[in-house]
Amino acid sequence: VHRWLDHHQRQAAPSMVEIAKRVARETNYKLSDLRGDTRKSNIVRVRSLAMYLIRKWTSASYHQIGDYFGNRDH
């Protein structure tokens, strides 16, 4: 995912959706799993990674990111 993001850094910044899809694909989960309401630790870790990368690589606010991932607020 980092290599893909580095490649995009030279071009237009990837969107929140593109990053979430890429993280899901690279970790063999469905995007719906990451956006769902499950609290299984393996999905929580992947979701957290996606949220971190979105915050780092986009201008999306924590509120926008939380809304995208199932209205999470913390």
mmCIF file of the N, C-alpha and C atoms, coordinates in Angstrom:
data_MODEL
# 
_entry.id   MODEL 
# 
loop_
_atom_site.group_PDB 
_atom_site.id 
_atom_site.type_symbol 
_atom_site.label_atom_id 
_atom_site.label_alt_id 
_atom_site.label_comp_id 
_atom_site.label_asym_id 
_atom_site.label_entity_id 
_atom_site.label_seq_id 
_atom_site.pdbx_PDB_ins_code 
_atom_site.Cartn_x 
_atom_site.Cartn_y 
_atom_site.Cartn_z 
_atom_site.occupancy 
_atom_site.B_iso_or_equiv 
_atom_site.pdbx_formal_charge 
_atom_site.auth_seq_id 
_atom_site.auth_comp_id 
_atom_site.auth_asym_id 
_atom_site.auth_atom_id 
_atom_site.pdbx_PDB_model_num 
ATOM 1   N N  . VAL A 1 1  ? 0.839   -1.189 0.000  1.00 0.00 ? 1  VAL A N  1 
ATOM 2   C CA . VAL A 1 1  ? 0.000   0.000  0.000  1.00 0.00 ? 1  VAL A CA 1 
ATOM 3   C C  . VAL A 1 1  ? 0.878   1.244  0.000  1.00 0.00 ? 1  VAL A C  1 
ATOM 4   N N  . HIS A 1 2  ? 1.948   1.220  0.778  1.00 0.00 ? 2  HIS A N  1 
ATOM 5   C CA . HIS A 1 2  ? 2.842   2.378  0.818  1.00 0.00 ? 2  HIS A CA 1 
ATOM 6   C C  . HIS A 1 2  ? 3.472   2.658  -0.546 1.00 0.00 ? 2  HIS A C  1 
ATOM 7   N N  . ARG A 1 3  ? 3.880   1.605  -1.259 1.00 0.00 ? 3  ARG A N  1 
ATOM 8   C CA . ARG A 1 3  ? 4.442   1.812  -2.599 1.00 0.00 ? 3  ARG A CA 1 
ATOM 9   C C  . ARG A 1 3  ? 3.412   2.444  -3.519 1.00 0.00 ? 3  ARG A C  1 
ATOM 10  N N  . TRP A 1 4  ? 2.185   1.965  -3.434 1.00 0.00 ? 4  TRP A N  1 
ATOM 11  C CA . TRP A 1 4  ? 1.111   2.519  -4.255 1.00 0.00 ? 4  TRP A CA 1 
ATOM 12  C C  . TRP A 1 4  ? 0.871   3.983  -3.902 1.00 0.00 ? 4  TRP A C  1 
ATOM 13  N N  . LEU A 1 5  ? 0.884   4.306  -2.612 1.00 0.00 ? 5  LEU A N  1 
ATOM 14  C CA . LEU A 1 5  ? 0.685   5.690  -2.189 1.00 0.00 ? 5  LEU A CA 1 
ATOM 15  C C  . LEU A 1 5  ? 1.853   6.570  -2.635 1.00 0.00 ? 5  LEU A C  1 
ATOM 16  N N  . ASP A 1 6  ? 3.070   6.051  -2.528 1.00 0.00 ? 6  ASP A N  1 
ATOM 17  C CA . ASP A 1 6  ? 4.231   6.814  -2.990 1.00 0.00 ? 6  ASP A CA 1 
ATOM 18  C C  . ASP A 1 6  ? 4.120   7.123  -4.484 1.00 0.00 ? 6  ASP A C  1 
ATOM 19  N N  . HIS A 1 7  ? 3.656   6.158  -5.234 1.00 0.00 ? 7  HIS A N  1 
ATOM 20  C CA . HIS A 1 7  ? 3.452   6.381  -6.669 1.00 0.00 ? 7  HIS A CA 1 
ATOM 21  C C  . HIS A 1 7  ? 2.425   7.488  -6.897 1.00 0.00 ? 7  HIS A C  1 
ATOM 22  N N  . HIS A 1 8  ? 1.353   7.477  -6.128 1.00 0.00 ? 8  HIS A N  1 
ATOM 23  C CA . HIS A 1 8  ? 0.305   8.490  -6.274 1.00 0.00 ? 8  HIS A CA 1 
ATOM 24  C C  . HIS A 1 8  ? 0.758   9.864  -5.776 1.00 0.00 ? 8  HIS A C  1 
ATOM 25  N N  . GLN A 1 9  ? 1.742   9.884  -4.904 1.00 0.00 ? 9  GLN A N  1 
ATOM 26  C CA . GLN A 1 9  ? 2.229   11.165 -4.395 1.00 0.00 ? 9  GLN A CA 1 
ATOM 27  C C  . GLN A 1 9  ? 2.779   12.006 -5.546 1.00 0.00 ? 9  GLN A C  1 
ATOM 28  N N  . ARG A 1 10 ? 3.375   11.350 -6.528 1.00 0.00 ? 10 ARG A N  1 
ATOM 29  C CA . ARG A 1 10 ? 3.920   12.059 -7.672 1.00 0.00 ? 10 ARG A CA 1 
ATOM 30  C C  . ARG A 1 10 ? 2.820   12.543 -8.610 1.00 0.00 ? 10 ARG A C  1 
ATOM 31  N N  . GLN A 1 11 ? 1.646   11.975 -8.471 1.00 0.00 ? 11 GLN A N  1 
ATOM 32  C CA . GLN A 1 11 ? 0.499   12.360 -9.284 1.00 0.00 ? 11 GLN A CA 1 
ATOM 33  C C  . GLN A 1 11 ? -0.523  13.044 -8.367 1.00 0.00 ? 11 GLN A C  1 
ATOM 34  N N  . ALA A 1 12 ? -1.774  13.018 -8.754 1.00 0.00 ? 12 ALA A N  1 
ATOM 35  C CA . ALA A 1 12 ? -2.831  13.557 -7.904 1.00 0.00 ? 12 ALA A CA 1 
ATOM 36  C C  . ALA A 1 12 ? -2.990  12.665 -6.675 1.00 0.00 ? 12 ALA A C  1 
ATOM 37  N N  . ALA A 1 13 ? -3.289  13.266 -5.551 1.00 0.00 ? 13 ALA A N  1 
ATOM 38  C CA . ALA A 1 13 ? -3.460  12.515 -4.303 1.00 0.00 ? 13 ALA A CA 1 
ATOM 39  C C  . ALA A 1 13 ? -4.646  11.563 -4.432 1.00 0.00 ? 13 ALA A C  1 
ATOM 40  N N  . PRO A 1 14 ? -4.517  10.347 -3.905 1.00 0.00 ? 14 PRO A N  1 
ATOM 41  C CA . PRO A 1 14 ? -5.627  9.396  -3.973 1.00 0.00 ? 14 PRO A CA 1 
ATOM 42  C C  . PRO A 1 14 ? -6.769  9.839  -3.066 1.00 0.00 ? 14 PRO A C  1 
ATOM 43  N N  . SER A 1 15 ? -7.962  9.405  -3.384 1.00 0.00 ? 15 SER A N  1 
ATOM 44  C CA . SER A 1 15 ? -9.127  9.762  -2.580 1.00 0.00 ? 15 SER A CA 1 
ATOM 45  C C  . SER A 1 15 ? -9.274  8.804  -1.398 1.00 0.00 ? 15 SER A C  1 
ATOM 46  N N  . MET A 1 16 ? -10.156 9.159  -0.499 1.00 0.00 ? 16 MET A N  1 
ATOM 47  C CA . MET A 1 16 ? -10.436 8.330  0.664  1.00 0.00 ? 16 MET A CA 1 
ATOM 48  C C  . MET A 1 16 ? -10.922 6.949  0.213  1.00 0.00 ? 16 MET A C  1 
ATOM 49  N N  . VAL A 1 17 ? -11.795 6.915  -0.767 1.00 0.00 ? 17 VAL A N  1 
ATOM 50  C CA . VAL A 1 17 ? -12.349 5.655  -1.265 1.00 0.00 ? 17 VAL A CA 1 
ATOM 51  C C  . VAL A 1 17 ? -11.258 4.805  -1.916 1.00 0.00 ? 17 VAL A C  1 
ATOM 52  N N  . GLU A 1 18 ? -10.398 5.422  -2.704 1.00 0.00 ? 18 GLU A N  1 
ATOM 53  C CA . GLU A 1 18 ? -9.321  4.672  -3.359 1.00 0.00 ? 18 GLU A CA 1 
ATOM 54  C C  . GLU A 1 18 ? -8.389  4.038  -2.329 1.00 0.00 ? 18 GLU A C  1 
ATOM 55  N N  . ILE A 1 19 ? -8.044  4.769  -1.298 1.00 0.00 ? 19 ILE A N  1 
ATOM 56  C CA . ILE A 1 19 ? -7.157  4.230  -0.264 1.00 0.00 ? 19 ILE A CA 1 
ATOM 57  C C  . ILE A 1 19 ? -7.839  3.085  0.465  1.00 0.00 ? 19 ILE A C  1 
ATOM 58  N N  . ALA A 1 20 ? -9.090  3.259  0.839  1.00 0.00 ? 20 ALA A N  1 
ATOM 59  C CA . ALA A 1 20 ? -9.815  2.206  1.556  1.00 0.00 ? 20 ALA A CA 1 
ATOM 60  C C  . ALA A 1 20 ? -9.926  0.950  0.700  1.00 0.00 ? 20 ALA A C  1 
ATOM 61  N N  . LYS A 1 21 ? -10.224 1.106  -0.582 1.00 0.00 ? 21 LYS A N  1 
ATOM 62  C CA . LYS A 1 21 ? -10.313 -0.044 -1.484 1.00 0.00 ? 21 LYS A CA 1 
ATOM 63  C C  . LYS A 1 21 ? -8.972  -0.748 -1.601 1.00 0.00 ? 21 LYS A C  1 
ATOM 64  N N  . ARG A 1 22 ? -7.907  0.022  -1.698 1.00 0.00 ? 22 ARG A N  1 
ATOM 65  C CA . ARG A 1 22 ? -6.569  -0.577 -1.849 1.00 0.00 ? 22 ARG A CA 1 
ATOM 66  C C  . ARG A 1 22 ? -6.167  -1.340 -0.598 1.00 0.00 ? 22 ARG A C  1 
ATOM 67  N N  . VAL A 1 23 ? -6.427  -0.769 0.570  1.00 0.00 ? 23 VAL A N  1 
ATOM 68  C CA . VAL A 1 23 ? -6.113  -1.459 1.826  1.00 0.00 ? 23 VAL A CA 1 
ATOM 69  C C  . VAL A 1 23 ? -6.921  -2.757 1.914  1.00 0.00 ? 23 VAL A C  1 
ATOM 70  N N  . ALA A 1 24 ? -8.195  -2.694 1.567  1.00 0.00 ? 24 ALA A N  1 
ATOM 71  C CA . ALA A 1 24 ? -9.033  -3.893 1.603  1.00 0.00 ? 24 ALA A CA 1 
ATOM 72  C C  . ALA A 1 24 ? -8.481  -4.961 0.662  1.00 0.00 ? 24 ALA A C  1 
ATOM 73  N N  . ARG A 1 25 ? -8.137  -4.569 -0.539 1.00 0.00 ? 25 ARG A N  1 
ATOM 74  C CA . ARG A 1 25 ? -7.628  -5.524 -1.521 1.00 0.00 ? 25 ARG A CA 1 
ATOM 75  C C  . ARG A 1 25 ? -6.309  -6.140 -1.055 1.00 0.00 ? 25 ARG A C  1 
ATOM 76  N N  . GLU A 1 26 ? -5.388  -5.318 -0.569 1.00 0.00 ? 26 GLU A N  1 
ATOM 77  C CA . GLU A 1 26 ? -4.067  -5.815 -0.169 1.00 0.00 ? 26 GLU A CA 1 
ATOM 78  C C  . GLU A 1 26 ? -4.130  -6.708 1.065  1.00 0.00 ? 26 GLU A C  1 
ATOM 79  N N  . THR A 1 27 ? -5.162  -6.566 1.883  1.00 0.00 ? 27 THR A N  1 
ATOM 80  C CA . THR A 1 27 ? -5.289  -7.375 3.097  1.00 0.00 ? 27 THR A CA 1 
ATOM 81  C C  . THR A 1 27 ? -6.311  -8.493 2.951  1.00 0.00 ? 27 THR A C  1 
ATOM 82  N N  . ASN A 1 28 ? -6.828  -8.663 1.729  1.00 0.00 ? 28 ASN A N  1 
ATOM 83  C CA . ASN A 1 28 ? -7.793  -9.728 1.427  1.00 0.00 ? 28 ASN A CA 1 
ATOM 84  C C  . ASN A 1 28 ? -9.092  -9.625 2.227  1.00 0.00 ? 28 ASN A C  1 
ATOM 85  N N  . TYR A 1 29 ? -9.559  -8.417 2.414  1.00 0.00 ? 29 TYR A N  1 
ATOM 86  C CA . TYR A 1 29 ? -10.871 -8.179 3.018  1.00 0.00 ? 29 TYR A CA 1 
ATOM 87  C C  . TYR A 1 29 ? -11.732 -7.435 2.018  1.00 0.00 ? 29 TYR A C  1 
ATOM 88  N N  . LYS A 1 30 ? -13.022 -7.482 2.245  1.00 0.00 ? 30 LYS A N  1 
ATOM 89  C CA . LYS A 1 30 ? -13.939 -6.704 1.416  1.00 0.00 ? 30 LYS A CA 1 
ATOM 90  C C  . LYS A 1 30 ? -14.057 -5.312 2.015  1.00 0.00 ? 30 LYS A C  1 
ATOM 91  N N  . LEU A 1 31 ? -14.271 -4.336 1.156  1.00 0.00 ? 31 LEU A N  1 
ATOM 92  C CA . LEU A 1 31 ? -14.469 -2.974 1.629  1.00 0.00 ? 31 LEU A CA 1 
ATOM 93  C C  . LEU A 1 31 ? -15.664 -2.917 2.578  1.00 0.00 ? 31 LEU A C  1 
ATOM 94  N N  . SER A 1 32 ? -16.682 -3.695 2.296  1.00 0.00 ? 32 SER A N  1 
ATOM 95  C CA . SER A 1 32 ? -17.853 -3.721 3.175  1.00 0.00 ? 32 SER A CA 1 
ATOM 96  C C  . SER A 1 32 ? -17.498 -4.218 4.578  1.00 0.00 ? 32 SER A C  1 
ATOM 97  N N  . ASP A 1 33 ? -16.489 -5.097 4.688  1.00 0.00 ? 33 ASP A N  1 
ATOM 98  C CA . ASP A 1 33 ? -16.031 -5.538 6.016  1.00 0.00 ? 33 ASP A CA 1 
ATOM 99  C C  . ASP A 1 33 ? -15.428 -4.369 6.788  1.00 0.00 ? 33 ASP A C  1 
ATOM 100 N N  . LEU A 1 34 ? -14.609 -3.576 6.094  1.00 0.00 ? 34 LEU A N  1 
ATOM 101 C CA . LEU A 1 34 ? -13.958 -2.448 6.762  1.00 0.00 ? 34 LEU A CA 1 
ATOM 102 C C  . LEU A 1 34 ? -14.965 -1.375 7.161  1.00 0.00 ? 34 LEU A C  1 
ATOM 103 N N  . ARG A 1 35 ? -15.978 -1.190 6.337  1.00 0.00 ? 35 ARG A N  1 
ATOM 104 C CA . ARG A 1 35 ? -16.971 -0.155 6.608  1.00 0.00 ? 35 ARG A CA 1 
ATOM 105 C C  . ARG A 1 35 ? -18.086 -0.645 7.520  1.00 0.00 ? 35 ARG A C  1 
ATOM 106 N N  . GLY A 1 36 ? -18.118 -1.930 7.800  1.00 0.00 ? 36 GLY A N  1 
ATOM 107 C CA . GLY A 1 36 ? -19.178 -2.519 8.616  1.00 0.00 ? 36 GLY A CA 1 
ATOM 108 C C  . GLY A 1 36 ? -19.005 -2.239 10.095 1.00 0.00 ? 36 GLY A C  1 
ATOM 109 N N  . ASP A 1 37 ? -19.872 -2.844 10.885 1.00 0.00 ? 37 ASP A N  1 
ATOM 110 C CA . ASP A 1 37 ? -19.867 -2.555 12.327 1.00 0.00 ? 37 ASP A CA 1 
ATOM 111 C C  . ASP A 1 37 ? -19.205 -3.632 13.177 1.00 0.00 ? 37 ASP A C  1 
ATOM 112 N N  . THR A 1 38 ? -18.525 -4.598 12.536 1.00 0.00 ? 38 THR A N  1 
ATOM 113 C CA . THR A 1 38 ? -17.876 -5.656 13.301 1.00 0.00 ? 38 THR A CA 1 
ATOM 114 C C  . THR A 1 38 ? -16.726 -5.105 14.147 1.00 0.00 ? 38 THR A C  1 
ATOM 115 N N  . ARG A 1 39 ? -16.497 -5.771 15.268 1.00 0.00 ? 39 ARG A N  1 
ATOM 116 C CA . ARG A 1 39 ? -15.392 -5.385 16.156 1.00 0.00 ? 39 ARG A CA 1 
ATOM 117 C C  . ARG A 1 39 ? -14.351 -6.485 16.270 1.00 0.00 ? 39 ARG A C  1 
ATOM 118 N N  . LYS A 1 40 ? -14.329 -7.395 15.311 1.00 0.00 ? 40 LYS A N  1 
ATOM 119 C CA . LYS A 1 40 ? -13.321 -8.450 15.313 1.00 0.00 ? 40 LYS A CA 1 
ATOM 120 C C  . LYS A 1 40 ? -11.950 -7.804 15.177 1.00 0.00 ? 40 LYS A C  1 
ATOM 121 N N  . SER A 1 41 ? -11.014 -8.268 15.977 1.00 0.00 ? 41 SER A N  1 
ATOM 122 C CA . SER A 1 41 ? -9.712  -7.604 16.073 1.00 0.00 ? 41 SER A CA 1 
ATOM 123 C C  . SER A 1 41 ? -8.975  -7.534 14.741 1.00 0.00 ? 41 SER A C  1 
ATOM 124 N N  . ASN A 1 42 ? -9.068  -8.585 13.930 1.00 0.00 ? 42 ASN A N  1 
ATOM 125 C CA . ASN A 1 42 ? -8.346  -8.552 12.659 1.00 0.00 ? 42 ASN A CA 1 
ATOM 126 C C  . ASN A 1 42 ? -8.914  -7.476 11.728 1.00 0.00 ? 42 ASN A C  1 
ATOM 127 N N  . ILE A 1 43 ? -10.200 -7.290 11.720 1.00 0.00 ? 43 ILE A N  1 
ATOM 128 C CA . ILE A 1 43 ? -10.806 -6.255 10.880 1.00 0.00 ? 43 ILE A CA 1 
ATOM 129 C C  . ILE A 1 43 ? -10.577 -4.876 11.478 1.00 0.00 ? 43 ILE A C  1 
ATOM 130 N N  . VAL A 1 44 ? -10.613 -4.778 12.791 1.00 0.00 ? 44 VAL A N  1 
ATOM 131 C CA . VAL A 1 44 ? -10.364 -3.489 13.452 1.00 0.00 ? 44 VAL A CA 1 
ATOM 132 C C  . VAL A 1 44 ? -8.970  -2.982 13.112 1.00 0.00 ? 44 VAL A C  1 
ATOM 133 N N  . ARG A 1 45 ? -7.977  -3.869 13.096 1.00 0.00 ? 45 ARG A N  1 
ATOM 134 C CA . ARG A 1 45 ? -6.606  -3.459 12.756 1.00 0.00 ? 45 ARG A CA 1 
ATOM 135 C C  . ARG A 1 45 ? -6.514  -2.948 11.324 1.00 0.00 ? 45 ARG A C  1 
ATOM 136 N N  . VAL A 1 46 ? -7.127  -3.658 10.408 1.00 0.00 ? 46 VAL A N  1 
ATOM 137 C CA . VAL A 1 46 ? -7.084  -3.253 9.003  1.00 0.00 ? 46 VAL A CA 1 
ATOM 138 C C  . VAL A 1 46 ? -7.848  -1.942 8.823  1.00 0.00 ? 46 VAL A C  1 
ATOM 139 N N  . ARG A 1 47 ? -8.991  -1.809 9.468  1.00 0.00 ? 47 ARG A N  1 
ATOM 140 C CA . ARG A 1 47 ? -9.766  -0.569 9.394  1.00 0.00 ? 47 ARG A CA 1 
ATOM 141 C C  . ARG A 1 47 ? -8.949  0.593  9.942  1.00 0.00 ? 47 ARG A C  1 
ATOM 142 N N  . SER A 1 48 ? -8.267  0.370  11.048 1.00 0.00 ? 48 SER A N  1 
ATOM 143 C CA . SER A 1 48 ? -7.437  1.420  11.642 1.00 0.00 ? 48 SER A CA 1 
ATOM 144 C C  . SER A 1 48 ? -6.313  1.833  10.704 1.00 0.00 ? 48 SER A C  1 
ATOM 145 N N  . LEU A 1 49 ? -5.721  0.862  10.030 1.00 0.00 ? 49 LEU A N  1 
ATOM 146 C CA . LEU A 1 49 ? -4.674  1.166  9.057  1.00 0.00 ? 49 LEU A CA 1 
ATOM 147 C C  . LEU A 1 49 ? -5.235  2.036  7.941  1.00 0.00 ? 49 LEU A C  1 
ATOM 148 N N  . ALA A 1 50 ? -6.386  1.660  7.418  1.00 0.00 ? 50 ALA A N  1 
ATOM 149 C CA . ALA A 1 50 ? -7.009  2.448  6.351  1.00 0.00 ? 50 ALA A CA 1 
ATOM 150 C C  . ALA A 1 50 ? -7.300  3.863  6.838  1.00 0.00 ? 50 ALA A C  1 
ATOM 151 N N  . MET A 1 51 ? -7.829  3.994  8.043  1.00 0.00 ? 51 MET A N  1 
ATOM 152 C CA . MET A 1 51 ? -8.141  5.322  8.581  1.00 0.00 ? 51 MET A CA 1 
ATOM 153 C C  . MET A 1 51 ? -6.869  6.148  8.743  1.00 0.00 ? 51 MET A C  1 
ATOM 154 N N  . TYR A 1 52 ? -5.810  5.536  9.232  1.00 0.00 ? 52 TYR A N  1 
ATOM 155 C CA . TYR A 1 52 ? -4.540  6.240  9.404  1.00 0.00 ? 52 TYR A CA 1 
ATOM 156 C C  . TYR A 1 52 ? -4.004  6.741  8.063  1.00 0.00 ? 52 TYR A C  1 
ATOM 157 N N  . LEU A 1 53 ? -4.005  5.848  7.063  1.00 0.00 ? 53 LEU A N  1 
ATOM 158 C CA . LEU A 1 53 ? -3.480  6.231  5.753  1.00 0.00 ? 53 LEU A CA 1 
ATOM 159 C C  . LEU A 1 53 ? -4.336  7.316  5.098  1.00 0.00 ? 53 LEU A C  1 
ATOM 160 N N  . ILE A 1 54 ? -5.630  7.236  5.280  1.00 0.00 ? 54 ILE A N  1 
ATOM 161 C CA . ILE A 1 54 ? -6.511  8.273  4.732  1.00 0.00 ? 54 ILE A CA 1 
ATOM 162 C C  . ILE A 1 54 ? -6.214  9.610  5.393  1.00 0.00 ? 54 ILE A C  1 
ATOM 163 N N  . ARG A 1 55 ? -6.040  9.615  6.679  1.00 0.00 ? 55 ARG A N  1 
ATOM 164 C CA . ARG A 1 55 ? -5.749  10.866 7.397  1.00 0.00 ? 55 ARG A CA 1 
ATOM 165 C C  . ARG A 1 55 ? -4.409  11.444 6.943  1.00 0.00 ? 55 ARG A C  1 
ATOM 166 N N  . LYS A 1 56 ? -3.437  10.553 6.737  1.00 0.00 ? 56 LYS A N  1 
ATOM 167 C CA . LYS A 1 56 ? -2.102  10.994 6.344  1.00 0.00 ? 56 LYS A CA 1 
ATOM 168 C C  . LYS A 1 56 ? -2.063  11.502 4.908  1.00 0.00 ? 56 LYS A C  1 
ATOM 169 N N  . TRP A 1 57 ? -2.764  10.852 3.987  1.00 0.00 ? 57 TRP A N  1 
ATOM 170 C CA . TRP A 1 57 ? -2.624  11.122 2.564  1.00 0.00 ? 57 TRP A CA 1 
ATOM 171 C C  . TRP A 1 57 ? -3.721  11.990 1.957  1.00 0.00 ? 57 TRP A C  1 
ATOM 172 N N  . THR A 1 58 ? -4.742  12.322 2.720  1.00 0.00 ? 58 THR A N  1 
ATOM 173 C CA . THR A 1 58 ? -5.818  13.171 2.194  1.00 0.00 ? 58 THR A CA 1 
ATOM 174 C C  . THR A 1 58 ? -6.044  14.334 3.143  1.00 0.00 ? 58 THR A C  1 
ATOM 175 N N  . SER A 1 59 ? -6.903  15.219 2.744  1.00 0.00 ? 59 SER A N  1 
ATOM 176 C CA . SER A 1 59 ? -7.261  16.344 3.614  1.00 0.00 ? 59 SER A CA 1 
ATOM 177 C C  . SER A 1 59 ? -8.550  16.063 4.369  1.00 0.00 ? 59 SER A C  1 
ATOM 178 N N  . ALA A 1 60 ? -9.002  14.818 4.366  1.00 0.00 ? 60 ALA A N  1 
ATOM 179 C CA . ALA A 1 60 ? -10.242 14.451 5.052  1.00 0.00 ? 60 ALA A CA 1 
ATOM 180 C C  . ALA A 1 60 ? -10.086 14.642 6.565  1.00 0.00 ? 60 ALA A C  1 
ATOM 181 N N  . SER A 1 61 ? -11.120 15.156 7.178  1.00 0.00 ? 61 SER A N  1 
ATOM 182 C CA . SER A 1 61 ? -11.110 15.349 8.627  1.00 0.00 ? 61 SER A CA 1 
ATOM 183 C C  . SER A 1 61 ? -11.420 14.022 9.326  1.00 0.00 ? 61 SER A C  1 
ATOM 184 N N  . TYR A 1 62 ? -11.158 13.975 10.627 1.00 0.00 ? 62 TYR A N  1 
ATOM 185 C CA . TYR A 1 62 ? -11.496 12.782 11.394 1.00 0.00 ? 62 TYR A CA 1 
ATOM 186 C C  . TYR A 1 62 ? -12.992 12.501 11.301 1.00 0.00 ? 62 TYR A C  1 
ATOM 187 N N  . HIS A 1 63 ? -13.788 13.530 11.308 1.00 0.00 ? 63 HIS A N  1 
ATOM 188 C CA . HIS A 1 63 ? -15.238 13.382 11.226 1.00 0.00 ? 63 HIS A CA 1 
ATOM 189 C C  . HIS A 1 63 ? -15.635 12.750 9.885  1.00 0.00 ? 63 HIS A C  1 
ATOM 190 N N  . GLN A 1 64 ? -15.055 13.214 8.792  1.00 0.00 ? 64 GLN A N  1 
ATOM 191 C CA . GLN A 1 64 ? -15.360 12.654 7.476  1.00 0.00 ? 64 GLN A CA 1 
ATOM 192 C C  . GLN A 1 64 ? -14.927 11.194 7.383  1.00 0.00 ? 64 GLN A C  1 
ATOM 193 N N  . ILE A 1 65 ? -13.766 10.898 7.917  1.00 0.00 ? 65 ILE A N  1 
ATOM 194 C CA . ILE A 1 65 ? -13.267 9.521  7.895  1.00 0.00 ? 65 ILE A CA 1 
ATOM 195 C C  . ILE A 1 65 ? -14.176 8.624  8.729  1.00 0.00 ? 65 ILE A C  1 
ATOM 196 N N  . GLY A 1 66 ? -14.543 9.084  9.901  1.00 0.00 ? 66 GLY A N  1 
ATOM 197 C CA . GLY A 1 66 ? -15.443 8.322  10.762 1.00 0.00 ? 66 GLY A CA 1 
ATOM 198 C C  . GLY A 1 66 ? -16.781 8.076  10.104 1.00 0.00 ? 66 GLY A C  1 
ATOM 199 N N  . ASP A 1 67 ? -17.307 9.067  9.431  1.00 0.00 ? 67 ASP A N  1 
ATOM 200 C CA . ASP A 1 67 ? -18.581 8.909  8.724  1.00 0.00 ? 67 ASP A CA 1 
ATOM 201 C C  . ASP A 1 67 ? -18.461 7.840  7.635  1.00 0.00 ? 67 ASP A C  1 
ATOM 202 N N  . TYR A 1 68 ? -17.369 7.867  6.900  1.00 0.00 ? 68 TYR A N  1 
ATOM 203 C CA . TYR A 1 68 ? -17.163 6.902  5.829  1.00 0.00 ? 68 TYR A CA 1 
ATOM 204 C C  . TYR A 1 68 ? -17.090 5.469  6.358  1.00 0.00 ? 68 TYR A C  1 
ATOM 205 N N  . PHE A 1 69 ? -16.491 5.301  7.510  1.00 0.00 ? 69 PHE A N  1 
ATOM 206 C CA . PHE A 1 69 ? -16.337 3.965  8.095  1.00 0.00 ? 69 PHE A CA 1 
ATOM 207 C C  . PHE A 1 69 ? -17.436 3.653  9.105  1.00 0.00 ? 69 PHE A C  1 
ATOM 208 N N  . GLY A 1 70 ? -18.656 3.923  8.751  1.00 0.00 ? 70 GLY A N  1 
ATOM 209 C CA . GLY A 1 70 ? -19.781 3.490  9.579  1.00 0.00 ? 70 GLY A CA 1 
ATOM 210 C C  . GLY A 1 70 ? -20.115 4.416  10.730 1.00 0.00 ? 70 GLY A C  1 
ATOM 211 N N  . ASN A 1 71 ? -19.925 5.712  10.544 1.00 0.00 ? 71 ASN A N  1 
ATOM 212 C CA . ASN A 1 71 ? -20.261 6.703  11.577 1.00 0.00 ? 71 ASN A CA 1 
ATOM 213 C C  . ASN A 1 71 ? -19.502 6.511  12.884 1.00 0.00 ? 71 ASN A C  1 
ATOM 214 N N  . ARG A 1 72 ? -18.237 6.175  12.761 1.00 0.00 ? 72 ARG A N  1 
ATOM 215 C CA . ARG A 1 72 ? -17.395 5.996  13.965 1.00 0.00 ? 72 ARG A CA 1 
ATOM 216 C C  . ARG A 1 72 ? -16.947 7.370  14.439 1.00 0.00 ? 72 ARG A C  1 
ATOM 217 N N  . ASP A 1 73 ? -16.888 7.529  15.751 1.00 0.00 ? 73 ASP A N  1 
ATOM 218 C CA . ASP A 1 73 ? -16.521 8.838  16.278 1.00 0.00 ? 73 ASP A CA 1 
ATOM 219 C C  . ASP A 1 73 ? -15.300 8.812  17.187 1.00 0.00 ? 73 ASP A C  1 
ATOM 220 N N  . HIS A 1 74 ? -14.649 7.675  17.289 1.00 0.00 ? 74 HIS A N  1 
ATOM 221 C CA . HIS A 1 74 ? -13.407 7.612  18.078 1.00 0.00 ? 74 HIS A CA 1 
ATOM 222 C C  . HIS A 1 74 ? -12.636 6.362  17.729 1.00 0.00 ? 74 HIS A C  1 
# 
